[in-house]
Structures are given as structure tokens and as C-alpha cells.
Amino acid sequence: AYMAFATRSPVILLAGAILAGAASYALIQLAHRDKRLGLDANLAIFLSGFFGLGMALKSFIQGNPDYAGASQAGLGTYIFGQAAYMLEADVLLIAAISALVLTLLLLFYKELKLFVFDAENAEVVGLPCRLLNLLLLVMTIAVIGIGIKAVGAILISSFLIIPCVAANQWSNNFARVLLLSSLIGAVSALVGTYISTLEQGMSTGPSIILVASLIAFFSIVFGTKGILGSVLKRRHTHG
């Protein structure tokens, strides 16, 4: 998107991120049809491939005189994330996309829940599974796109997974896990961003992931479904 329009407009870059994410998803699904390679292998290949392509294009832009007149400041922050480089337009875009995704989630909560956990049953009862899959894909890519500048391209997947892992240690209820994982993600983002401001040059992404990982570790050990929680439950059952 930057190479095509020579601008760091958040909307343009988000559109480019969505297109790149959709292309990556399509290639992974296409390659997954060949059963000789598992899904995890395809994910690793395309994740590293797209990351390598991004780094190569970044180096090309920085050394190309054709882009000398365009602002390149802050492009490197998309790798590890840096909240200090976020502009008011970035914050407004994040708020708008978050509100839109949350609204869609609330509107189609029951349908998405059934589709995610039991796609065959969802198809039997007449739900539009292809549209639901497309909706879920667009929502996921949009959330990833707006989070890259704060967390970074490398760690954005961790930021999507770790809060859910932590929340799963406290409840079996899907709605509660959803709310708790959102809370853990918000706390991790706030605390991690604050920590990154304490030391010059400290990236926001690693700080956020570090806080989220500590919360997840605590939950795995002390959660009601965690290690100690499971031991105490077994003792109570047999006692």
C-alpha cells in the first residue's frame, strides 16, 4: 500500500493489510488442498514468506530515491510495534474498526458461535456458512490490521492467542471467556504500553506480550482450571 500510494495514511495502510491478509489466507487454503503438507507447515511457510517479503520491500523503499520525497518515518515500527509513533488518525481508526467489529460480533454472536464450534450443524440448520466464514475472516484481518502498529507484525498473533489461553484457565463458559480475554488483552495493552514509555527505545509490542504472558502463566498455575486448581479439585472430589 505504501509503495503504491507513497503515503502513511492509516486507512490506506489498513486497506493494504487487509488485502495482504486475504491473499495470504487464500494461498494457505489453496496449498492446504495438497494433503502432503499439513496446515501448520503451510502457516509456517507463508508466515515466514510474507514477513521476508515485507522486510525486503521495506529495505527497497528506504534505499530507493523514488520514495525520497515520501515520509518513511515510523515504517519500522510495524515490525515490533511502537505506540509513540501512533497519530490521532491511528487512534480514531482503531476506535472505529473496534466498534464496528464489536457491533458485528454482538449482532451475529449466536450464528458465529455455532459456526465456529460446529460448522456441520450450522450448515444443517440452514446458516449461511460461507458468509459467516467470510465475515469472521474480514473481522479477524481487520483487527490484526489495526493492531500491527501498536503490537507489531511479529507479535500480533501472540496478542490474539495469549489472552484467550489465560481466560480459558478460569472458566468453561464461552461468554465469560470472551469477556475475560478482552479484559486481559486491554490490561496487557495498557500496562505494556506504559512500561514501554519508561525506557527510551523499548518497543511496545514485546512489552505488551510480556505482560500478557505473565498473566497467562499466573492463570495456568493458579486459575480454577489451572495446575493448582485442578489438583485442589481432585483432592476435594476424592476427599
VOPAGU-2260 file (C-alpha; in pm, 1 decimal, decimal comma):
REM VOPAGU-2260
SITE   aa  ch    i         X         Y         Z
SITE  ALA   A    0       0,0       0,0       0,0
SITE  TYR   A    1     284,9     238,8      83,8
SITE  MET   A    2     466,5     156,1    -240,7
SITE  ALA   A    3     150,9     216,4    -444,8
SITE  PHE   A    4      40,1     542,3    -284,2
SITE  ALA   A    5     358,3     670,2    -109,2
SITE  THR   A    6     158,8     766,1     198,8
SITE  ARG   A    7     136,7     651,9     561,2
SITE  SER   A    8    -236,9     719,8     579,4
SITE  PRO   A    9    -381,0     470,9     833,9
SITE  VAL   A   10    -679,7     396,5     609,3
SITE  ILE   A   11    -460,4     321,2     305,4
SITE  LEU   A   12    -221,9     104,7     508,0
SITE  LEU   A   13    -515,1     -80,2     669,5
SITE  ALA   A   14    -661,5    -149,4     325,0
SITE  GLY   A   15    -324,2    -285,6     215,8
SITE  ALA   A   16    -301,6    -501,4     528,4
SITE  ILE   A   17    -649,5    -642,5     464,4
SITE  LEU   A   18    -562,7    -726,4     103,0
SITE  ALA   A   19    -232,5    -887,4     206,9
SITE  GLY   A   20    -408,6   -1086,6     479,4
SITE  ALA   A   21    -677,3   -1203,7     238,1
SITE  ALA   A   22    -412,5   -1304,9     -16,6
SITE  SER   A   23    -219,0   -1495,5     249,5
SITE  TYR   A   24    -535,5   -1674,9     364,0
SITE  ALA   A   25    -627,1   -1768,8       6,4
SITE  LEU   A   26    -278,1   -1906,0     -62,1
SITE  ILE   A   27    -279,3   -2107,0     261,9
SITE  GLN   A   28    -619,1   -2258,1     178,4
SITE  LEU   A   29    -504,4   -2335,8    -175,7
SITE  ALA   A   30    -183,8   -2501,2     -56,5
SITE  HIS   A   31    -375,0   -2692,5     213,0
SITE  ARG   A   32    -562,7   -2881,0     -57,8
SITE  ASP   A   33    -240,1   -3072,0    -112,6
SITE  LYS   A   34    -261,9   -3315,0     178,6
SITE  ARG   A   35     112,0   -3383,3     170,4
SITE  LEU   A   36     165,3   -3066,1     373,3
SITE  GLY   A   37     -17,9   -3006,8     699,2
SITE  LEU   A   38    -186,3   -2680,0     790,1
SITE  ASP   A   39      87,7   -2594,4    1041,9
SITE  ALA   A   40     354,9   -2635,5     772,8
SITE  ASN   A   41     162,8   -2412,5     531,9
SITE  LEU   A   42     117,7   -2149,6     802,2
SITE  ALA   A   43     490,3   -2151,3     877,9
SITE  ILE   A   44     584,1   -2127,1     509,8
SITE  PHE   A   45     354,8   -1838,7     423,7
SITE  LEU   A   46     405,7   -1652,7     751,2
SITE  SER   A   47     783,0   -1650,0     708,7
SITE  GLY   A   48     749,6   -1588,3     335,0
SITE  PHE   A   49     526,9   -1282,5     369,2
SITE  PHE   A   50     740,2   -1149,0     652,5
SITE  GLY   A   51    1054,0   -1187,4     442,9
SITE  LEU   A   52     881,7   -1015,7     150,6
SITE  GLY   A   53     778,7    -728,1     375,9
SITE  MET   A   54    1132,6    -681,6     506,3
SITE  ALA   A   55    1272,8    -691,7     152,7
SITE  LEU   A   56    1022,7    -430,1      33,4
SITE  LYS   A   57    1099,2    -213,5     336,6
SITE  SER   A   58    1471,4    -220,5     253,2
SITE  PHE   A   59    1392,8    -145,6    -111,7
SITE  ILE   A   60    1182,4     158,8     -19,0
SITE  GLN   A   61    1443,9     300,6     217,2
SITE  GLY   A   62    1717,6     274,5     -43,2
SITE  ASN   A   63    1513,7     390,5    -342,5
SITE  PRO   A   64    1538,2     758,5    -446,7
SITE  ASP   A   65    1185,8     739,1    -594,4
SITE  TYR   A   66    1047,6     735,5    -238,5
SITE  ALA   A   67    1280,3    1002,9    -103,0
SITE  GLY   A   68    1002,6    1262,8    -107,5
SITE  ALA   A   69     754,5    1043,3      82,0
SITE  SER   A   70     753,1    1021,7     459,6
SITE  GLN   A   71     906,9     691,4     570,2
SITE  ALA   A   72     925,2     774,3     940,8
SITE  GLY   A   73     772,2     504,7    1155,2
SITE  LEU   A   74     762,5     228,6     892,5
SITE  GLY   A   75     999,5      19,6    1103,1
SITE  THR   A   76     757,9      32,1    1395,5
SITE  TYR   A   77     527,1    -206,0    1211,4
SITE  ILE   A   78     774,7    -485,7    1286,7
SITE  PHE   A   79     777,7    -471,2    1668,8
SITE  GLY   A   80     518,4    -200,6    1730,6
SITE  GLN   A   81     565,3     138,5    1889,7
SITE  ALA   A   82     274,9     332,6    2040,8
SITE  ALA   A   83     482,5     652,2    2041,9
SITE  TYR   A   84     450,9     671,5    1662,6
SITE  MET   A   85      71,6     643,2    1665,2
SITE  LEU   A   86    -113,0     952,2    1544,6
SITE  GLU   A   87    -460,4    1078,2    1628,5
SITE  ALA   A   88    -580,2     932,5    1298,3
SITE  ASP   A   89    -448,0     589,8    1405,2
SITE  VAL   A   90    -637,0     604,9    1734,7
SITE  LEU   A   91    -959,5     713,6    1564,4
SITE  LEU   A   92    -927,6     433,7    1308,9
SITE  ILE   A   93    -866,0     176,3    1582,8
SITE  ALA   A   94   -1172,0     300,9    1773,2
SITE  ALA   A   95   -1391,3     293,4    1461,5
SITE  ILE   A   96   -1284,7     -55,1    1348,6
SITE  SER   A   97   -1311,6    -190,8    1704,2
SITE  ALA   A   98   -1664,4     -51,8    1738,6
SITE  LEU   A   99   -1763,2    -200,0    1401,6
SITE  VAL   A  100   -1619,5    -544,0    1483,0
SITE  LEU   A  101   -1782,1    -543,9    1827,4
SITE  THR   A  102   -2118,2    -448,3    1674,4
SITE  LEU   A  103   -2094,4    -729,2    1418,2
SITE  LEU   A  104   -1996,1    -974,9    1691,1
SITE  LEU   A  105   -2296,8    -880,7    1903,2
SITE  LEU   A  106   -2534,9    -893,6    1606,0
SITE  PHE   A  107   -2420,4   -1235,8    1484,7
SITE  TYR   A  108   -2298,6   -1381,3    1814,9
SITE  LYS   A  109   -2519,3   -1694,0    1814,4
SITE  GLU   A  110   -2458,4   -1769,0    1447,5
SITE  LEU   A  111   -2081,5   -1723,2    1472,5
SITE  LYS   A  112   -2063,2   -1930,1    1790,7
SITE  LEU   A  113   -2245,1   -2223,2    1630,4
SITE  PHE   A  114   -2040,5   -2195,6    1310,6
SITE  VAL   A  115   -1706,2   -2187,4    1493,6
SITE  PHE   A  116   -1778,5   -2481,7    1724,6
SITE  ASP   A  117   -1998,3   -2696,8    1498,3
SITE  ALA   A  118   -1985,1   -2596,9    1132,0
SITE  GLU   A  119   -2166,3   -2911,1    1016,3
SITE  ASN   A  120   -2461,3   -2848,2    1247,5
SITE  ALA   A  121   -2466,8   -2482,8    1142,0
SITE  GLU   A  122   -2498,9   -2591,9     779,8
SITE  VAL   A  123   -2773,0   -2841,3     866,5
SITE  VAL   A  124   -2987,2   -2576,0    1037,4
SITE  GLY   A  125   -2955,4   -2352,8     731,9
SITE  LEU   A  126   -2699,6   -2092,8     836,4
SITE  PRO   A  127   -2504,5   -1925,2     552,2
SITE  CYS   A  128   -2170,5   -2081,5     644,8
SITE  ARG   A  129   -1975,4   -1927,2     356,6
SITE  LEU   A  130   -2091,7   -1578,8     450,8
SITE  LEU   A  131   -2018,4   -1644,6     818,8
SITE  ASN   A  132   -1669,7   -1767,6     729,5
SITE  LEU   A  133   -1613,6   -1455,6     517,5
SITE  LEU   A  134   -1744,1   -1231,6     797,5
SITE  LEU   A  135   -1516,8   -1398,9    1052,3
SITE  LEU   A  136   -1220,4   -1369,3     815,6
SITE  VAL   A  137   -1279,1    -998,3     748,0
SITE  MET   A  138   -1326,0    -923,7    1119,2
SITE  THR   A  139   -1005,9   -1108,7    1209,8
SITE  ILE   A  140    -798,1    -944,2     937,3
SITE  ALA   A  141    -933,9    -600,4    1029,9
SITE  VAL   A  142    -843,3    -648,9    1397,3
SITE  ILE   A  143    -495,4    -768,1    1301,1
SITE  GLY   A  144    -454,4    -472,8    1064,8
SITE  ILE   A  145    -532,0    -208,7    1327,1
SITE  GLY   A  146    -317,7    -381,8    1590,4
SITE  ILE   A  147       2,2    -416,4    1390,0
SITE  LYS   A  148     126,0     -61,7    1451,0
SITE  ALA   A  149      87,8     -95,8    1828,9
SITE  VAL   A  150     197,8    -458,0    1878,0
SITE  GLY   A  151     398,8    -528,0    1563,9
SITE  ALA   A  152     365,0    -778,2    1280,7
SITE  ILE   A  153     571,9   -1044,1    1457,1
SITE  LEU   A  154     380,9   -1049,8    1785,4
SITE  ILE   A  155      23,2    -973,5    1674,8
SITE  SER   A  156     -63,4   -1345,1    1659,8
SITE  SER   A  157      58,2   -1387,4    2018,3
SITE  PHE   A  158    -160,4   -1096,8    2127,5
SITE  LEU   A  159    -462,7   -1271,0    1974,6
SITE  ILE   A  160    -392,1   -1607,7    2137,3
SITE  ILE   A  161    -237,9   -1544,1    2481,2
SITE  PRO   A  162    -538,0   -1362,0    2639,5
SITE  CYS   A  163    -764,6   -1648,9    2529,3
SITE  VAL   A  164    -526,9   -1905,9    2678,1
SITE  ALA   A  165    -525,0   -1715,2    3007,4
SITE  ALA   A  166    -903,5   -1673,0    3015,1
SITE  ASN   A  167    -959,0   -2043,3    2945,1
SITE  GLN   A  168    -790,1   -2125,9    3275,6
SITE  TRP   A  169   -1071,3   -1956,1    3468,7
SITE  SER   A  170   -1395,1   -2068,5    3304,3
SITE  ASN   A  171   -1561,6   -2310,9    3062,3
SITE  ASN   A  172   -1833,3   -2062,0    2970,0
SITE  PHE   A  173   -1772,4   -1916,2    2624,5
SITE  ALA   A  174   -1923,9   -1575,0    2700,3
SITE  ARG   A  175   -1720,1   -1542,9    3020,1
SITE  VAL   A  176   -1401,0   -1647,4    2841,9
SITE  LEU   A  177   -1473,7   -1390,9    2571,1
SITE  LEU   A  178   -1521,2   -1110,3    2822,2
SITE  LEU   A  179   -1226,3   -1214,9    3038,0
SITE  SER   A  180    -989,9   -1246,8    2741,9
SITE  SER   A  181   -1093,7    -898,0    2627,9
SITE  LEU   A  182   -1019,7    -763,4    2975,6
SITE  ILE   A  183    -681,6    -938,8    2987,0
SITE  GLY   A  184    -595,0    -800,3    2643,7
SITE  ALA   A  185    -690,6    -446,9    2747,4
SITE  VAL   A  186    -492,4    -465,0    3072,9
SITE  SER   A  187    -190,1    -609,8    2891,1
SITE  ALA   A  188    -205,0    -331,5    2630,9
SITE  LEU   A  189    -232,9     -53,5    2889,7
SITE  VAL   A  190      37,5    -186,5    3122,7
SITE  GLY   A  191     268,7    -289,3    2837,2
SITE  THR   A  192     237,3      49,1    2668,5
SITE  TYR   A  193     314,3     224,9    2996,8
SITE  ILE   A  194     621,9       6,2    3052,6
SITE  SER   A  195     748,2      84,2    2701,2
SITE  THR   A  196     741,6     457,4    2782,8
SITE  LEU   A  197     971,9     412,8    3082,4
SITE  GLU   A  198    1278,7     331,0    2872,5
SITE  GLN   A  199    1374,0     507,2    2550,6
SITE  GLY   A  200    1383,0     274,9    2252,4
SITE  MET   A  201    1176,9      -0,2    2416,8
SITE  SER   A  202     925,3    -142,1    2169,4
SITE  THR   A  203     560,2    -152,3    2267,2
SITE  GLY   A  204     485,2    -495,1    2120,0
SITE  PRO   A  205     729,3    -702,3    2327,3
SITE  SER   A  206     626,3    -514,1    2643,5
SITE  ILE   A  207     258,2    -591,5    2584,8
SITE  ILE   A  208     326,6    -956,9    2507,5
SITE  LEU   A  209     547,5    -986,8    2817,4
SITE  VAL   A  210     265,0    -859,2    3040,6
SITE  ALA   A  211      11,5   -1087,4    2869,3
SITE  SER   A  212     246,6   -1386,0    2907,8
SITE  LEU   A  213     288,8   -1318,6    3279,8
SITE  ILE   A  214     -90,0   -1307,1    3321,7
SITE  ALA   A  215    -121,8   -1631,0    3123,3
SITE  PHE   A  216     146,7   -1801,7    3333,0
SITE  PHE   A  217     -28,3   -1692,6    3653,2
SITE  SER   A  218    -360,7   -1820,6    3517,4
SITE  ILE   A  219    -214,4   -2155,8    3411,8
SITE  VAL   A  220     -78,1   -2209,2    3762,3
SITE  PHE   A  221    -344,3   -2051,7    3985,1
SITE  GLY   A  222    -659,0   -2048,3    3768,1
SITE  THR   A  223    -964,1   -2253,4    3863,5
SITE  LYS   A  224    -880,7   -2483,8    3570,4
SITE  GLY   A  225    -505,7   -2438,2    3614,2
SITE  ILE   A  226    -247,8   -2669,2    3767,4
SITE  LEU   A  227    -317,2   -2592,8    4132,6
SITE  GLY   A  228    -689,6   -2553,5    4071,8
SITE  SER   A  229    -711,3   -2898,9    3914,5
SITE  VAL   A  230    -511,4   -3054,9    4199,2
SITE  LEU   A  231    -735,2   -2897,1    4463,4
SITE  LYS   A  232   -1045,9   -3004,4    4274,1
SITE  ARG   A  233    -927,8   -3366,7    4257,3
SITE  ARG   A  234    -843,7   -3365,8    4626,6
SITE  HIS   A  235   -1184,9   -3222,1    4709,8
SITE  THR   A  236   -1355,5   -3484,7    4490,9
SITE  HIS   A  237   -1167,2   -3778,7    4643,9
SITE  GLY   A  238   -1164,5   -3632,8    4994,1
